[in-house]
Amino acid sequence: MIQGTGSHVGKSVIVTGLCRALVRRGLRVAPFKPQNMSNNAAVAAGGGEIGRAQALQARAARLPPSVDMNPVLLKPESETGAQIIVQGKRFATMRAAEYGRRKCEFLPRVLESFRRIGEQADIVLVEGAGSPAEVNLRAGDIANMGFADAAGVPVVLVGDIDRGGVIASLVGTHAVLDERDRAHVRGFLVNKLRGDPGLFAEGASFVEKKTGWPNLGVVPWFDGARAVPAEDGLGLAGRRRERGAVIAVPRLPRVANFDDLDPLAAEPGVSLLIVEAGEPIPADATLVLIPGSKATIADLTFLREQGWDIDIAAHVRRGGRVLGLCGGYQMLGRTIADPRGVEGEPGVVAGLGLLDVATVLTAEKRTTEVRGVAAATGETVTGYEIHLGVSDGPDRTRPFLRIGGEDEGAISANGMVAGTYVHGLFAADGFRRSYLAALGVPASGLEYETSVEVVLDGLADHLERHLDVERLLTIAGLSR
């Protein structure tokens, strides 16, 4: 089990790289994360949702994603509450305090999933969540030491040297763990070093002496780590290049499935710009893309508070294009009705009015993989749907996609505003090129899916060079 001294220390990246490294050695490898908190989700094979990072780890291990790889997924809907997904299906919505009291109830389901994953693998690489040093959360824990203890798995602790204080975080974690939990830790590694790894030799020795844990490696910064999906919006980033069509993306507080943006960010002719709160949407934007949201009505309110609705309306008057994905699609319509109080108090709110459709939020969630074609060009698209709600209206007569013979999405009468419930569209090279060509972006040679495989293999090579993989296998009870 790979645990970390804190969030964002690189646990997901380490597990992803090890999945690819070990499967290349001929082992049957599977990823597992007992509890994840993320609105960046993926649809597993056969339906159901898991964290997007676990789906990529499955790809690294050359496996189809399974709901058992991430049996508990928490999808934040507010500052204090989240939707609880258990083995791929919506279980309930709980406030943080209630979940804290009840999380131990999910341990049997977690162990059930872990057992099923383990039956098909030589080694399971388990990713922790947050930090085991959060001892105030230890009671009933299923994400870190609570799981390690229940499942009897050895732990390797990851520290992040890039943020500073890595010695204190590693030694401090040792200090706050009780004796039973401390005994699960069999070693540590240091991640994200910029510069010569040899410069940290003295620091690593100090940690070894203070903790008794062996140093399993110092891993330099890996530039390709951006290909590993971030678990929350803190990892969402885009940069404006000196040249290229500007695609402006308002950063919503509860943004979901934002890896939709990764293929666009990789295009050399695109300047992907994340618009932060308090900033205007730039007047020279070619496309405004409203991403998915875990709480559409709340994020629509936030969008208006920033004045982005005014900016988007001005953008449309100037002849600019707008695309809404999932929750963003719902925001573009005339109204969003929530008769059952799925997102809060029952009621109806006005949308941005840029698409002639109306949305009704439903309690039933649609989670499915899809394959279809772009209505305008016939280009093949693959993707997935994860959403609550149904949208309909006159603009649905101009579909954005056709899936299994059915029309999907909507396009405005002037063709400049569009929306779809399908995520993952831009990973398809043909569709992405044709869509960007309509924005005036020259075709590039980017083969996105191939580029992801290159990153996975590069990450595996990187970890093979800088980690003691043989010792990791010995800790796991395997040897060459």
Beta strands, then each sheet from edge to edge (+ up, - down):
strand 1: 2-4
strand 2: 29-32
strand 3: 35-37
strand 4: 41-43
strand 5: 49-51
strand 6: 72-76
strand 7: 81-86
strand 8: 89-95
strand 9: 123-126
strand 10: 155-160
strand 11: 185-193
strand 12: 215-220
strand 13: 245-250
strand 14: 255-256
strand 15: 270-275
strand 16: 287-290
strand 17: 292-293
strand 18: 321-325
strand 19: 335-338
strand 20: 347-350
strand 21: 358-374
strand 22: 380-392
strand 23: 401-403
strand 24: 406-408
strand 25: 410-411
strand 26: 417-420
sheet 1: 1+ 10+ 11+ 12+
sheet 2: 2+ 9+
sheet 3: 3+ 6+ 7- 8+
sheet 4: 4+ 5-
sheet 5: 15+ 13+ 16+ 18+ 26+ 25-
sheet 6: 14+ 17-
sheet 7: 20+ 19- 21- 22+
sheet 8: 20+ 19- 21- 23+ 24-
end
